[in-house]
Amino acid sequence: MGDVFSNLGLGFGVVFQLVQWTPAFLGGVSIPIPVNILLCLIGALVGTLVGVLPGIGTIATVAMLLPITFGLPPVGALIMLAGIYYGAQYGGSTTSILVNIPGEAGSVVTALDGFQMAKQGRAGPALAIAAMGSFFAGCVATVLIAVLGAPLTKLALAFGPAEYFSLMVLGLIFAVVLAKGSVLKAIAMIVFGLLLSMVGSDIETGASRMAFNIPELADGLGFATLAMGLFGFAEIIRNLDAGGETDRQLVQQKVTGLMPTRKDLKDCTPAILRGTALGSILGILPGGGAVIASFAAYTMEKKISKNPERFGRGAIEGVAAPESANNAAAQTSFIPLLTLGIPPNAVMALMVGAMTIHGIVPGPQVMQKQPELVWGMIASMWVGNLMLLIINLPLVGIWVRLLRVPYRLMFPSIVVFCAIGIYSVNNAPTDVMLAGAFGLLGYWLIKHDFEPAPLLLGMVLGPLMEENLRRALLISRGDWTVFATRPVSAVLMAIAAFLLVLAVLPSLRKKRDEVFVESEN
Amino acid sequence: MSETPSHGPVKYIMPKWIRGPQDFVGGVALIAIALFALWASSDLQGMRGFSFGAGTAPRMFGFLLLGLGIAVMIVGLVTDGEHITTYAWRGPLFVSLAILSFAFMIRPMGLIFSAFTSFVISALGTPETRWGQTIIVGICLTAFCSFLFPYALGLPLQMLPKFMIR
């Protein structure tokens, strides 16, 4: 336990670090600035903004802001990107409750009961409970990361290449099984991503692979380029053909009486606890993350409630549970990334991209070699959650006003912003064109109901998987049974196979889809 | 985030015996991608004894994708599925044009001109554009980006056209 505290202490030290800023115009006078706190605040605010605005997803934003963080120190960059992710969970709930527009996929279910509460004039308590639930979940998740971090890292360090490869396979299978849509198509997307990651020069032999002597491809496809094309540009194109402005009829009533009543608190405390627990578990599992956590938490509350008919008519548990769950999951999904170096979902894949760009190879060794990076990020999450709790409620009015910005003005801004961002990574116009091409590819994928998120996971894990596969087979002298004969690897592979079979079984597939249909009716 | 917009089905270009055209076409495209990747990596060295050559992994994933593509195609053949939805042309066209124009203009013309031009071109992507507003917002955004990237973030971007710098 002592370890946990000293580690968190180190983390908070990093977060509250002051940097002396000596601007030229002050004539040599230096001002101490808490850079990391500021970055955390900016990240959380941008995240909230993204969560509020429908039409820009979290993945797209993190991708868009990747180039901006290149100039920052790695700790600051990661703190800011993490802030965007959990900030978006807060922001999404605000618009779900006030105007019935979930700005974020994770808060779709919050709209069911939250908006009903707002209609009954109880928007204040709904917002307060959502914020409090999220904050509680955020605290629990931070502690959980701190407690689980060290032991999981030790475990992962004992892994050889065969175990590591099996672990990645298991992670990818999990990601597929827990995601929405067809399992087969999701696996196809992973393999497509793996194939795209092969472009460029081979790490071991240096041979140029599938680059067609195009100099810009010699280093491989840029990660930021792919992500921005697939998520930024593709989402814009898709939104444009969804036609006309979405009707944004706002309920313009004043939010009065923020404080929930004693009965509200009593009703939702168990819901927050259950939501946090469920969200934490689903977040740790690869493929989990905020979306499925909120759906699952809502479904569970409805199932165990004594009077389920209240749900959909303004039940406060229906706001408390999914909001705690999505925030818990958003944060615990950092656990596999920080301890094992395996991104469990697309946003975490982008974090891997950010780490690689800063020269950090993700994996268990990060926690040992750069403890200030990992613990600083973990501590920043708690600080960020606290800031969100304090600033979010007073700012509700501004967020709602922002919803009035029409999409016809927003999307050209995003296009230009993305284009400049991609160009600034390598100063290469070809990267901008490639991102455009990936945008069209992404549009095509959406049209054919292929999820782009697994593709991104495959792209990130590709080089790691190849390297470990190579090493595993080299050590075993070309014997493929090594994955089944080494016990840990065999167990991991068996779980992966078992999950895959489960996912294809019709009865289970129906259950899985059931969790997702809640939003549609 | 992931629901596809449902427009009416496209007028039948697919024969009736294909029961899920969306998956069928998706599968065929995956097969094409896989074949292309297999062809592109065919000049790379394969296994040398126990160790992987440069071409082993790409070929492995290529064959895997080929198999999955065939599976998706078969699913599209034998099970009832979605029709292919209509593709809009206006959004994709102008957004692509805006991206292309930025890529071609940034080197010779500098950030200010290329950002504004591509803003205006992408605004053509929707019929709802009101030009007065668009131009004002375009100018503001260009000004914001011209401050953010070179000054606040310190990225070496050229602001003005080459011929004006001299």
Interface residues (C-beta under 8 A of the other chain):
Chain A: G57 I68 G71 A105 K180 G181 S182 L184 K185 I187 A188 V191 F192 L194 L195 M198 D202 E204 T205 A207 R209 M210 F212 F233 I236 I237 R238 L240 D241 A242 G243 G244 E245 V291 P406 Y407 R408 L409 F411 P412 S413 V415 V416 F417 A419 I420 Y423 S424 N427 P429 T430 V432 M433 A435 G436 G439 L440 Y443 W444 I446 K447 H448 D449 F450 E451 E466 L469 R470 L473 L474 R477 G478
Chain B: M1 S2 T4 P5 Q22 D23 V25 G26 A29 L30 I33 A34 A37 A40 S41 L44 Q45 G49 F50 S51 F52 G53 A54 G55 A57 P58 F61 G62 L64 L65 L68 G69 A71 V72 V75 E82 I84 T85 Y87 A88 R90 G91 P92 V95 S96 A98 I99 L100 F102 A103 F104 I106 R107 L111 A115 S118 F119 V120 S122 A123 G125 T126 E128 T129 R130 Q133 T134 V137 G138 L141 T142 C145 L148 F149 L153 G154 L155 P156 L157
